[in-house]
Amino acid sequence: MDQLELNTGQKIAMSEKVIRQQYDQMANSYDQRWNTYIAKSLSALKNWAEIAPEVTVLDIGCGTGEFEQLLLTENPQQVITGVDISAEMLLVAQQKCRTYSHVSFQDASVSNLPFVNNSFDVIVSASAFHYFDAPHAALMEIRRVLKPEGKVFILDWCKDYLSCQICDFILKFVDPAYKQCYTQKQFHSLLRSAHFDIERATKFRFSFVWGMMIAEVTPQNNHQAKLSFRF
């Protein structure tokens, strides 16, 4: 490991420590505090993704397990793994899904997922991308654990909306865990740089504040990825 990789790893670890502490503290009140946002954003993700009941799902930044509950309401046999870096949020998620033996949760970072290559059919991430210290590295790690024919669905804030531009500006001063949100163009550029093809994408908003974007992406085949990297 060279010095640059070491410094990057240390930076990510420090950033995740801040995020962990912040979300550990709010875990027990999180669902109530953000009830409307959680319900509307995760319902939009579930309806848009249309996840088949037979596929294996990885939820990155799963928080308190609300998305897992949404999926299980329709597909009680869905095999789901949720990862998060907040142990306290995971405790809430585990309690919610305690009766489902095929649903599991792990304390893990998107920068170092504890799974072998090609593990999951579908990977989702909701409202977590703006916390990623190294988004390109995170996307490459997501691509690593995704099956070759798999799909990724990422939902996050969209900086194309003025309200999100204002939130982005303020949060950089008041929230040490926050990194940044992106315009849809910037977001898509990051996805392509990690050798994903964008199959579908859209933007939407609910309430005055929340402007969102979502993308469905699939991994380029090895030949395409090599060409993209070369040029």
Kinemage of the C-alpha trace (Angstrom):
@kinemage 1
@onewidth
@group {chain A} dominant
@subgroup {mainchain}
@vectorlist {calphas} color= white
{ca met a 1} P 0.000 0.000 0.000
{ca asp a 2} L 1.495 3.350 -1.040
{ca gln a 3} L 1.307 6.576 0.965
{ca leu a 4} L -1.594 7.968 -1.076
{ca glu a 5} L -3.706 4.860 -0.448
{ca leu a 6} L -2.783 4.966 3.236
{ca asn a 7} L -3.770 8.633 3.534
{ca thr a 8} L -7.032 8.020 1.684
{ca gly a 9} L -7.836 5.078 3.942
{ca gln a 10} L -7.143 7.138 7.058
{ca lys a 11} L -9.311 9.974 5.751
{ca ile a 12} L -12.213 7.630 5.064
{ca ala a 13} L -11.844 6.005 8.498
{ca met a 14} L -11.928 9.387 10.242
{ca ser a 15} L -14.950 10.511 8.239
{ca glu a 16} L -16.825 7.288 8.948
{ca lys a 17} L -16.074 7.650 12.657
{ca val a 18} L -17.883 11.000 12.623
{ca ile a 19} L -20.845 9.550 10.730
{ca arg a 20} L -20.985 6.553 13.069
{ca gln a 21} L -21.060 8.714 16.179
{ca gln a 22} L -23.728 10.994 14.721
{ca tyr a 23} L -26.086 8.200 13.714
{ca asp a 24} L -25.483 6.128 16.825
{ca gln a 25} L -26.783 9.084 18.830
{ca met a 26} L -29.968 9.520 16.782
{ca ala a 27} L -30.757 5.847 16.133
{ca asn a 28} L -33.663 5.561 18.572
{ca ser a 29} L -35.370 8.733 17.335
{ca tyr a 30} L -34.430 8.536 13.650
{ca asp a 31} L -37.599 6.914 12.304
{ca gln a 32} L -39.898 9.318 14.103
{ca arg a 33} L -37.832 12.400 13.287
{ca trp a 34} L -37.604 11.659 9.559
{ca asn a 35} L -40.848 9.727 9.129
{ca thr a 36} L -42.234 11.609 6.118
{ca tyr a 37} L -38.901 11.740 4.287
{ca ile a 38} L -38.228 8.043 4.882
{ca ala a 39} L -41.691 6.950 3.764
{ca lys a 40} L -41.751 9.004 0.564
{ca ser a 41} L -38.165 8.441 -0.551
{ca leu a 42} L -38.059 4.699 0.133
{ca ser a 43} L -41.492 4.095 -1.393
{ca ala a 44} L -40.298 5.878 -4.527
{ca leu a 45} L -37.192 3.679 -4.614
{ca lys a 46} L -39.140 0.448 -4.095
{ca asn a 47} L -41.752 1.293 -6.729
{ca trp a 48} L -39.164 2.382 -9.257
{ca ala a 49} L -36.835 -0.585 -8.759
{ca glu a 50} L -39.541 -3.285 -8.894
{ca ile a 51} L -37.261 -5.838 -7.242
{ca ala a 52} L -38.185 -9.415 -8.099
{ca pro a 53} L -38.928 -11.651 -5.072
{ca glu a 54} L -36.390 -14.315 -6.028
{ca val a 55} L -33.286 -12.086 -6.181
{ca thr a 56} L -30.697 -11.472 -3.464
{ca val a 57} L -30.514 -7.858 -2.305
{ca leu a 58} L -27.778 -5.797 -0.664
{ca asp a 59} L -28.849 -2.528 0.958
{ca ile a 60} L -25.921 -0.143 1.507
{ca gly a 61} L -26.485 2.383 4.271
{ca cys a 62} L -29.550 0.456 5.411
{ca gly a 63} L -30.003 2.501 8.584
{ca thr a 64} L -32.902 1.285 10.689
{ca gly a 65} L -34.101 -1.294 8.167
{ca glu a 66} L -37.087 0.582 6.786
{ca phe a 67} L -36.394 -0.463 3.203
{ca glu a 68} L -36.117 -4.071 4.308
{ca gln a 69} L -39.529 -3.821 5.919
{ca leu a 70} L -41.011 -2.355 2.741
{ca leu a 71} L -39.683 -5.226 0.629
{ca leu a 72} L -40.720 -7.878 3.122
{ca thr a 73} L -44.282 -6.573 3.261
{ca glu a 74} L -44.726 -7.590 -0.380
{ca asn a 75} L -42.157 -10.402 -0.576
{ca pro a 76} L -41.743 -12.086 2.839
{ca gln a 77} L -39.177 -14.541 1.437
{ca gln a 78} L -36.867 -11.872 -0.015
{ca val a 79} L -33.221 -12.579 0.854
{ca ile a 80} L -31.735 -9.273 1.997
{ca thr a 81} L -28.468 -8.165 3.545
{ca gly a 82} L -28.215 -4.683 5.002
{ca val a 83} L -24.948 -2.935 5.827
{ca asp a 84} L -24.347 0.255 7.752
{ca ile a 85} L -21.523 1.783 9.801
{ca ser a 86} L -23.778 2.717 12.718
{ca ala a 87} L -24.065 -0.168 15.164
{ca glu a 88} L -27.005 1.471 16.938
{ca met a 89} L -28.976 1.908 13.717
{ca leu a 90} L -28.314 -1.748 12.924
{ca leu a 91} L -29.686 -2.800 16.309
{ca val a 92} L -32.972 -1.099 15.432
{ca ala a 93} L -32.989 -2.797 12.019
{ca gln a 94} L -32.280 -6.209 13.520
{ca gln a 95} L -35.133 -5.817 15.978
{ca lys a 96} L -37.575 -4.905 13.194
{ca cys a 97} L -36.618 -7.916 11.076
{ca arg a 98} L -35.948 -10.403 13.867
{ca thr a 99} L -38.556 -12.882 12.625
{ca tyr a 100} L -36.955 -13.192 9.173
{ca ser a 101} L -34.058 -15.647 9.255
{ca his a 102} L -33.143 -14.841 5.631
{ca val a 103} L -32.568 -11.150 6.422
{ca ser a 104} L -29.235 -10.178 7.944
{ca phe a 105} L -27.391 -7.011 8.909
{ca gln a 106} L -23.682 -6.282 9.143
{ca asp a 107} L -21.565 -3.411 10.388
{ca ala a 108} L -19.597 -2.589 7.249
{ca ser a 109} L -18.346 0.308 5.147
{ca val a 110} L -19.134 0.741 1.473
{ca ser a 111} L -15.388 1.181 0.945
{ca asn a 112} L -14.704 -2.353 2.244
{ca leu a 113} L -17.678 -4.650 1.806
{ca pro a 114} L -17.194 -8.042 3.528
{ca phe a 115} L -18.474 -10.115 0.613
{ca val a 116} L -16.867 -12.126 -2.161
{ca asn a 117} L -17.028 -10.995 -5.767
{ca asn a 118} L -20.325 -11.383 -7.628
{ca ser a 119} L -22.448 -11.932 -4.506
{ca phe a 120} L -25.708 -10.043 -5.151
{ca asp a 121} L -28.354 -9.747 -7.850
{ca val a 122} L -29.496 -6.280 -6.791
{ca ile a 123} L -27.770 -3.552 -4.782
{ca val a 124} L -29.623 -0.507 -3.494
{ca ser a 125} L -28.519 2.616 -1.686
{ca ala a 126} L -30.872 5.338 -0.487
{ca ser a 127} L -29.831 8.779 0.762
{ca ala a 128} L -26.289 7.706 1.560
{ca phe a 129} L -24.279 8.755 -1.489
{ca his a 130} L -23.778 12.310 -0.191
{ca tyr a 131} L -21.836 10.844 2.757
{ca phe a 132} L -19.346 8.877 0.634
{ca asp a 133} L -15.826 10.236 1.098
{ca ala a 134} L -14.527 8.512 -2.031
{ca pro a 135} L -17.544 7.966 -4.307
{ca his a 136} L -15.576 6.436 -7.176
{ca ala a 137} L -13.922 3.882 -4.877
{ca ala a 138} L -17.323 3.134 -3.301
{ca leu a 139} L -18.877 2.505 -6.707
{ca met a 140} L -16.022 0.219 -7.699
{ca glu a 141} L -16.557 -1.781 -4.505
{ca ile a 142} L -20.271 -1.982 -5.251
{ca arg a 143} L -19.452 -3.210 -8.741
{ca arg a 144} L -17.126 -5.867 -7.302
{ca val a 145} L -19.838 -7.548 -5.207
{ca leu a 146} L -22.539 -7.244 -7.873
{ca lys a 147} L -23.220 -10.215 -10.121
{ca pro a 148} L -22.312 -9.668 -13.805
{ca glu a 149} L -25.995 -9.496 -14.778
{ca gly a 150} L -26.991 -7.585 -11.644
{ca lys a 151} L -28.552 -4.169 -11.155
{ca val a 152} L -27.776 -1.227 -8.882
{ca phe a 153} L -30.316 1.379 -7.799
{ca ile a 154} L -29.025 4.554 -6.152
{ca leu a 155} L -31.302 7.256 -4.768
{ca asp a 156} L -29.898 10.515 -3.473
{ca trp a 157} L -30.369 14.268 -3.268
{ca cys a 158} L -30.079 16.161 -6.547
{ca lys a 159} L -28.186 19.430 -6.701
{ca asp a 160} L -30.087 20.486 -9.808
{ca tyr a 161} L -32.762 21.735 -7.410
{ca leu a 162} L -32.209 25.094 -5.711
{ca ser a 163} L -33.371 23.724 -2.364
{ca cys a 164} L -30.663 21.066 -2.472
{ca gln a 165} L -28.057 23.644 -3.478
{ca ile a 166} L -28.960 25.573 -0.334
{ca cys a 167} L -28.865 22.438 1.830
{ca asp a 168} L -25.525 21.454 0.311
{ca phe a 169} L -24.020 24.852 1.122
{ca ile a 170} L -25.309 24.915 4.702
{ca leu a 171} L -24.509 21.306 5.592
{ca lys a 172} L -20.864 21.688 4.610
{ca phe a 173} L -20.579 24.174 7.482
{ca val a 174} L -22.798 22.588 10.118
{ca asp a 175} L -22.565 18.832 9.548
{ca pro a 176} L -19.038 17.360 9.800
{ca ala a 177} L -20.263 14.018 8.445
{ca tyr a 178} L -21.696 15.477 5.244
{ca lys a 179} L -19.610 15.496 2.044
{ca gln a 180} L -21.651 16.788 -0.895
{ca cys a 181} L -24.576 16.149 -3.169
{ca tyr a 182} L -24.275 16.159 -6.932
{ca thr a 183} L -26.063 17.359 -10.017
{ca gln a 184} L -27.518 14.590 -12.124
{ca lys a 185} L -24.781 15.177 -14.717
{ca gln a 186} L -22.030 14.847 -12.078
{ca phe a 187} L -23.698 11.761 -10.634
{ca his a 188} L -23.912 10.064 -14.010
{ca ser a 189} L -20.277 10.911 -14.726
{ca leu a 190} L -19.258 9.170 -11.497
{ca leu a 191} L -21.322 6.126 -12.417
{ca arg a 192} L -19.762 5.863 -15.858
{ca ser a 193} L -16.249 6.350 -14.471
{ca ala a 194} L -16.834 3.233 -12.345
{ca his a 195} L -17.751 1.283 -15.516
{ca phe a 196} L -21.508 1.249 -15.090
{ca asp a 197} L -24.041 1.664 -17.874
{ca ile a 198} L -27.024 3.857 -16.998
{ca glu a 199} L -30.178 1.987 -17.933
{ca arg a 200} L -32.736 4.430 -16.524
{ca ala a 201} L -32.591 7.670 -14.606
{ca thr a 202} L -35.019 10.272 -13.374
{ca lys a 203} L -35.404 13.263 -11.066
{ca phe a 204} L -38.347 14.141 -8.840
{ca arg a 205} L -39.169 16.147 -5.779
{ca phe a 206} L -41.515 15.987 -2.831
{ca ser a 207} L -42.268 18.932 -0.576
{ca phe a 208} L -40.435 22.193 -1.117
{ca val a 209} L -37.103 20.920 0.192
{ca trp a 210} L -36.374 17.492 -1.205
{ca gly a 211} L -35.185 17.197 -4.778
{ca met a 212} L -34.155 13.632 -5.546
{ca met a 213} L -32.553 11.641 -8.346
{ca ile a 214} L -32.428 7.938 -8.955
{ca ala a 215} L -30.511 5.778 -11.389
{ca glu a 216} L -30.626 2.145 -12.399
{ca val a 217} L -27.211 0.971 -13.561
{ca thr a 218} L -25.639 -2.258 -14.728
{ca pro a 219} L -21.964 -3.236 -14.939
{ca gln a 220} L -20.256 -2.890 -18.278
{ca asn a 221} L -18.837 -6.144 -19.551
{ca asn a 222} L -15.104 -6.638 -19.115
{ca his a 223} L -14.281 -5.614 -22.688
{ca gln a 224} L -16.242 -2.375 -22.403
{ca ala a 225} L -14.700 -1.599 -19.016
{ca lys a 226} L -11.185 -2.035 -20.377
{ca leu a 227} L -11.906 0.256 -23.303
{ca ser a 228} L -13.395 2.885 -20.986
{ca phe a 229} L -10.373 2.717 -18.733
{ca arg a 230} L -7.939 2.869 -21.645
{ca phe a 231} L -9.496 5.926 -23.235
